[in-house]
Amino acid sequence: MTTIFEGAFERTLDTLLTTYGKEAARGTKLEAWLFDDAASRKAAEQKLASFGVKAALRSAYKPLLHFFLEEVDRAALASVVVRYPQHEGAPQNRFLLEAYPLAALVSDAEIRFEAGSAKAFTYDVALTFRDGRQENHAVFAPNRIHTDFIGETLLSPTGWIRLDEGCDKHRECHLDTDYERLFAGTMQAISDHAWGDSEPYFEELNIRVTLPITDFRLPVGEEVISLREALHEDFYFSLLEVFQKKSGRPLGDRGLKPGQIVPEIVFGVGKPTVVVKARPLQATDVEGETLPLDTAEAPLAVAQIHAELAAIDGQPFEARSRAGRPVKARYHKGSDAPVMISGGQHPNETTGIVGVLRAAQALAARTGSHFTISPLENPDGYAVHQRLRVDNPLHMHHAARYTALGDDLEYRTGAALNEREIRKEAERLTGAQLHVNLHGYPSHEWTRPLSGYVPRGFAMWTLPKGFFLIMRHHAEWEARAEQLIAEVTERLAAVPGLLAYNDAQIALYETHAGETGFRIINGFPCMISVDDRHTAPLTLITEYPDETIYGDAFIAGHEAQKETVLAAYDAFQRIMAVA
């Protein structure tokens, strides 16, 4: 185990209290924008007020949303007009995205967003209240133009301070916050470390951070404001980019094998701290109770996944992960046209694992059914997800997305296929021409606030937009792909509550991001494209917003996943019967 970097960072709130929380500062007026939670900022305001300092300590993260949460009587609103800023260094809807999910937080007040504010980095807000009052506000959203750790120029939210110390002493400037300094210092240390010249560069790169910042759950779907989660995302994807550049690969290359990158961002009192270590892979799994499969309200323990799989009649086969965990599968042979069914490629997408088991158990009870099932293709990633959920159960945990090699198993090539071998064997056993591959995506907004806000390379995934489907097909299978997606979506439309769920998420998405860009088929967003990478000529990929959900929401998710598998299986049998 090697320590790469460690440090503690003076909390910016404490610095402000030390500097201005004294009698000599009486009469000072200050505004500051910080990466901190509302309770901590309000407590600091009160301490400063006791010294005669009038302070407004605001959020540098999603400042318009926090303005409405902290400074506006939303229940009294009749209408809202927001003119949002635009900047050539960011997507044109960037500041509209930052307002998400404001449209769902103003009750039945009319709200309208318009592009183009009067001042840079400032929202122009016009409020009309039910009693006829009107107010106009300029809501500042501090940003900075900077170069990131791979040499790209970005526009990112940042700390800021404005001071009025009397006697015409007015000044304002960028404020280098603890949150930003911790990220920059850690990234620099990791980037500068001598990693050698060949992949993988480590087994597990662990970034353990404590932040005295609490999460805030919003009363909108699964939305949560979490600076801890945002830092996890910034570290994970920024480090992937650093190692992509080091290896000479293009940005976004999913074949990169740096090793397992695991940011563990947990709550802790006192100064923000970080310890970065290169350490051995962990081969143990988090234990958990057995849940009733059809009504499971949370991700399953690995032991239960294996037990549910073993209950399916058929020939077992398996592969091994990098950390030595088994990748288990079953071949249920019959007279039907064979289908490959898989889950857990990205194991932080948890509803597919339950959905695929439920569907396979239902299919196994049918006469003639013919399929393979591999419910957990990436057990090393799943172990990370189970581990990280202990401290942060609601976070999306993208560190669990890829394998212990750090790659996306679907893109793995070469002789040592490890987890990828499970699909090769399923193809060899069945010659299946349809692969149903169950996935998910974030159930709440996904951001990288210190790296341009919008996740680079994943802009289409930044907001939830309901349950949608991706159909990839060989060129000569286009007609059958269209028929399959039409039949599947028609059947899904009958699942109670699913269309209404989609409609609500799509409406909020379109308010804050614009058109989805998807074809809508029977009420479901769909992407259909020619793709010859896959051996099977038809690949149906599900995308349910499930990172990370529980309770009734989780049940609804794996119900939709199960129904998709069954609908696709049945449609495929009809298609192949006349082929």
N, C-alpha and C positions, 0 to 999 in steps of 0.2 A: 504494500500500500504506500503510495507516494502522495504527499501533500503538495499541491501545485500553488495554492494561494489561500490566505486567510486574512480576514480583516474585520474591524468594527468601524462603523461610520457614525459620527455625531449626527443625531437626529436634527433635521432642519428646524423643526418646531422648538427644540431645546436651544438652538443657536439664537433664534429670534427672541426667546424668553430671556436668555442671558444678556443679549444686546439691548433690548428695549424694556425688559421687565425691571426697571429701576427708576428711582425718583427723578434722575437727571433727564429721563426721556419723557416726562410728563408733558402733555400737549401734542405729542407726535401722533400723526395719523399715518397708518400704513395699510396697504393692501398687499397680500402675497398669495401666490398660486402655488400649491404644494401637491405632492403625491402622498396624500394621507387621508384617513377616514374622517367622517364628519364629526364624530364625537371628540376625537383628539383635537381637531381644529377649533371646535367651539370651546373646549376646555382651555385651550391656550388663549383664545380671545378674552375669556373671562379673567384669566390671570393678568393679562396685559391691561385690561380695563381697571384692575385694582391699583395700577400705578398711573392711571390717568392717560393711558395710551389707547386711542381708538383704533382697533385693528379689525380688518375683515380678511379672514384667512379662508381662501377659496380652494376649490379642487382644480388642479391643472389637468386632471383626467376627466374628460367629458364635462367641461365647465357649463355648457348650456343646460344639460340634464340636471346637474347639481344646483344650478340657479333655480330651476323650477321645484326641485325637491326641498330646498332649504330656505328659499326667500319668497316664494309665491304661494298665495292661498289658492291652490288649484281648484278646490271645491267651489269657489266663488266665481270662477271664470265663465264668461259667455263665449268669447272668441280669442284666438291667438293668431298672430301673423308673425312669422319668423323669416327674416331675410338672412341667409347664411353666406359666409364669405367663401370665396374661391381663390385658388392660388395655382400658378403655373407649375409649381413643384409637387403637386398632388393631384390625385383623381378629382374630377370636377364635383363629384358627390361626396368627397371626403368629409367635409364639415356637416353635411346632412346626415351621413352615417353616424357621426359622433353624437348627434342628437337622439339617436335610437335609445329606448323605445318611447320617446316623449309622446308620440301621438296616442299611445295607449294609456297615458297617465293623466290626461286632462279631462277625464270623465266624459260627459257628452258635449263639452265645449267644442265649437268648430275650430279646427286648426289648419293653417295653410303655410306651406314652406315655399319660399321664393329664392331663386339664386341671385347673388350679388348684393352684398352689404355696402354701406357707405365707407367704412374704414376696413383696412386690412386686419385679419384675425379678430374680427368683431362681429357678433350676431346683433342685428337690429331687431328688437322684440317689441311688438305692439300688443298690449293687453287690454281687453275690454271685459269689465266685470258685470255681473248680473244686475247690480244696482246702478249701472250707467257710468261708473268711474272708468277712466282710461289712463293708462300708464305707458310710457315708452322707456325702454332700457337698452343700453349698449352693453352687451355681455362679452367681455374680453376672453379670447381663447389663445393664450400664449403659445407660440411655436417657434422653433429655430430650424434653420437650414444647416445641415451638418453632413459630414462624410462618415459612413459607418465602417465596420471592420473588414469589409471586402472592397472598399473604395467606391461605394455607391453613394450618390447624393440624395439625402432624404429631408423631408419636412416633418418634424415630429413635435408633439406636445412637450412643453418644458416648464420649469419653474420660473417665476417672475416676481418682482417686487416693485411697488410704488411707494414712495415716501414723501410726506409733507411734514417737515420738522420745524415749520414756522419761519418767520423772517424771510419769506420767499425762497426757502430751500426746498425745491421740488426736484426729485430725480426718480428715474425708474430704469430698471435693467434686468437682464437675465439673472436668475437665481439658481445656482448649481445645487440641486437638492440631493439629499441623502440617497434617495431612490435612484437617481441618475448616476451618482458617483459610484454607488455599489455596483451597478450594472457595468459601467464603463471600466472601472478598475478590474473587475473580475474577467470581463471579456479580453481586456488587454493582456492580463497575466496568462490566460489560456492560449491566446493567439501567439504569445511570445515564447511559450514553452517548446522545448526540443522534443517533438513527437516522433522523430524518425521519418523514414521515407516510404513506408509501405503500410497499407491497410491490412487489418485494423490497427489503429494507433494505441488502443487501450482495450481492456475488458469492459469495465464500467467507469465512466467519468461522472462522478457524483458532485453536484453543486448544492450544498446544504445552506439555505438562507433562512434566517429568522427575521421577520418583519413585525413591528408593533402595529399592524394595520388589520382591522377586522373587515370581513365581507359584509355586504348589505344586500339582502334578498329583496327584489322588487316585486310588486304585486301584479306581475305580467308574466304569464307562462312560467318558464324556468329561468327567467332573467335574474342575474346576480351581478352586482358591481364588485369586482375582486381585483385589487391591485396585486395580490399574491399570485392569482392565476395568470394575470397579464404578464408578470415577470417570468413565470415558468415558460410561457409561450415565447417570450422574447429571447430568453436564454436558449431554449431548445432549438428553435429555428435559426437563430443567429449563429449558433455553433455548427449546425449542419452546413450553413453557408460558408463559414470559415473553413471547414474541412473539405467542402466541395472545391473551394478555390485552391486550397493547399494541394489537393490531389490532381488538379488540372481538369476536373470535371466541370461541366456547365452548371450554373445555378439551377437548383431544382432536380438534379439528377438523383433518381431514387435507387440507383444501383450503388451509391456510395456506401462503404462499409467501414466507418470510423471506429465502431464499437458502440456500446450502449450509453447514451447520454441521458442522465437522470437528474434534472433539477428538482430538488425537494424544497419547496418554499413554504415554510410553516410559520404559524403565529408565535411570537415571543416578545416579552416585555423588554424595555430598555433599548439600547442602541441596536440598529440593524447590523447583523453580522453575516459573514459568509465564510465557509470552509470548502475548498475544492480539493477533491482527492481522486486519484486514479486507483481503483481497487478491484479485487477479483469479482467476477460475476457471482451473483447469489443464486443458489439452486434450490432454495426452499420456497414453499408456497404458503400463503396466508390461509389458515383453516377457517371454515365457516359451517354454519348449520345447514342441514338439508332442507330445501324449500319445496313446496308442492309445485311441480313444474308448470302446470297450466296457469297458476296464479302467482308465480314467483314475482316478488316486488323489488328484487334487487339482483345484481349479477350473482351467478352461481359460484360456489366453491369448485375448485378443479376436481376434487374427488367426486362431487356429484355429477359434473359433466361426464367424467369417465364412466360412472355407474349408469347414467341415463343412456349413454352410447352403447354400453354392454348389453342393455335390455333389448336392443334392436337385433333381430335375427340376421345373421349373415357372417361373412368371412372377415375377420379382423385383419387390418394391415396398419403399419405405422412407419413413421420416420423419426428422426431425432433433431432436436433444436441445438443451437450452438452451446447452450448451457447444459445439454444432456437430458432435457425433459422430453418425454415421449409426445409425439404428435399422432394421436390415435384416430383411426377411421374404420368404417365398416362398408363392406360390399354386400348389398342385398340383391341377389340375382333373381330375375324373373323373366317373363315373356314380353313385357312392355318395352318400348324404346327407352334405352338407358339415359339417365340424367345424373350429372354431377351436382352435388349440393354442398356448399361450404359456408363456414362462418369463422369469425375470429382472425381474419387476415390482419385487420387493424383492431386489436382486442380491447381498446378503449371504447369501441362501438359495440355495446354490450347486448342490445336486444336481439341481434342476429344470432347470437350463440344459443339463446333460449328458443328463439323462433325456429331455427333449423332442427333442433332436437325434437320439438313438438311436431313439426311437419314430418320428419322422418319416422317418428313413432306411428303417426297416423298412416303414412304410406305403407309401412311394414305390415300393417293389419289388412291391407288389400291383397286380393289374389292377383298375381302376375306383376306386381310392382317391381321396378328394376332401377336401382340407384346406388350411388356411393354417397356417404355422408362423412365429412370431416368438420366437426363443429368448432374446433379450436386450433386453427392452423399456426398460430403464433403464441405458444404457451409462455415463452420468455417475456413477451410484451404484456401478456395477461398478468403475470406475476408482478410486474412493475405497477400495473393499474391497481391491482388488489392492495399492494403495499401503499401506494400514494393515497388511495381513498380513505385510509385510516385517519389521516390528518385533515384531508380536504375532500370530503365525499362528493361535493357538488361540482368540482372542477373538471375540465375536459381532459386533462392529463395526456397531452400529445406525446409525451416521452414514452408512453406505452404503445404508440402507433406502430413503430417499426420493430424489427427483431433485435436480438442481442448483438448482432453484427452492425446494427444501425441502418440496415437497408429495408426496402419494401420487398417482401419475399416474392411477390409476383414478378419483380424485375430482375431476380437473381439469375445469373448465368454461370457457366463454368462447370467443373467436375463436382465440387462439393456443394450440392444443392441443399442439404439439410432439410429444413421445413418444406422447401419447394418440391421435394421428392414425393410428398404426399399427393400432389396433383398429378405428377408424372405417372405414379402408380395407378391412380384412379382412371386416368386416360388409357393406360395400358390394359387394365382389367375390363373396361366397358366400351371403349371407343365412342363415348358419349358425344353427341352433337349439340347438347345444351348444357351449359354450366350456369347454375343459379348461385350467385355469390352475394351473401347478405352483408350489408355495410350500414354505417350510420355516419352522423356528422354532429357538430355542436348543437346542443339544444338551446343555447343562449349565445349572445354576441361573442365573437372571437376577435380579439384585437392584439396588436403588438405596439403599444403606445410609444416605446422608445426607438422604434424602427419604422416610422412612417405611418403608424396606426393600423392601416389595412394590411393584413397578413400577405406578405409578398409571395406570389405564385398561387395564392388560395383566395383571391378576392371574391370568387363566386360563393365561397362557403362562409363568409363573415357573419351573415345573419340567417337564422332559421327560416325556411320557406316551405315547411310541410314535408310530407312523405313523397319522395319522387323516385323515378326509375331511370336507369341508364341502360340502353340496349346497344350492344356492340355486335356487329355481324360481319361475316365475310361478304364480299360484294355480291356474289351470286345468291345469297340468302336474304336479300333485302325484303322481298315480298313476304317471306315467312317471318322475318323479324317484325314487320309491321302488323301482321296478323296476330302474332303472339302478344305484342304489347297492347293491342286493342282488346284482346280477350282478357288479359290479366287485369287491365284497368277497369274494364266493365265489371268484373267480379269484385274487385276491391271497392268499387263505388257502393256496393251493398253492405260493406262492413260498417256497423253502427258507429256513427260519430266521426268517421275518418274524413269524409269530405268536408264536414263543418270545421274540423281541426285544420285541414289544409287551407280552406278559404280564409280563416282568421289569420293564419301565419303569412299567407301570401299577401293579404291586404296590408298588413303592417310592414312587410318587406318592401312592397312597392311604394309605400309612403316615404320610406327612409332610404331606399336604394334604387328605385326605378323599376323598370320591367325586369322580370326574372330571366328573360332570354330563352325560356324553355317553350317547347310545344306543350299545349295543354290537351291531354287526351282523356276523355271521360272524367274530367275534373282533376287529373293528376299531371303535374309537370313531368315531362319526359325529354330525354336526350337520346337520339338515335343516330348512330354513325357507323361508317365502315371502319373496321379495325381488323387487320389480319395478323396481329400479334398472337392471338389466342389459337390454340389447336382446335377447340370446339368452334364450329362456325357461328353459334349463337351463344352470347354471354349476357345474362340479365343480372344487373347489379341494382340492389336496393339501397336507398339512402334514407334512413329514418333519423330525425333529430333526437339522439339519445345520449349524448355526452354531457353530463352523466345524470340520469333520471332514476326515479324510484316510485314505489307505490303504484297507484292506478295508472300513472303516466307510463311506467315501465311495462305494466301488463298490456296496456293499449299498444305499446311499441312492439312487443314480441307477438301479439296477436296479429298485427298487420304483417309482420315478417312471415309468420307461419302461413297466413292466407295467401301471401304472394307465392310462396313455394308451391303450395297445392294448386293454385290457379295456373302457374306456369307449367307444372307437371301435366295437368289435365289438358291444357291448350296444346302442349307439345305432342301429346299422344294423338290428338285429333289432326294436327298438322302432318305428322309423319304417317298417319293411316292413309292419307291420300297423296303422299309425296311420290 
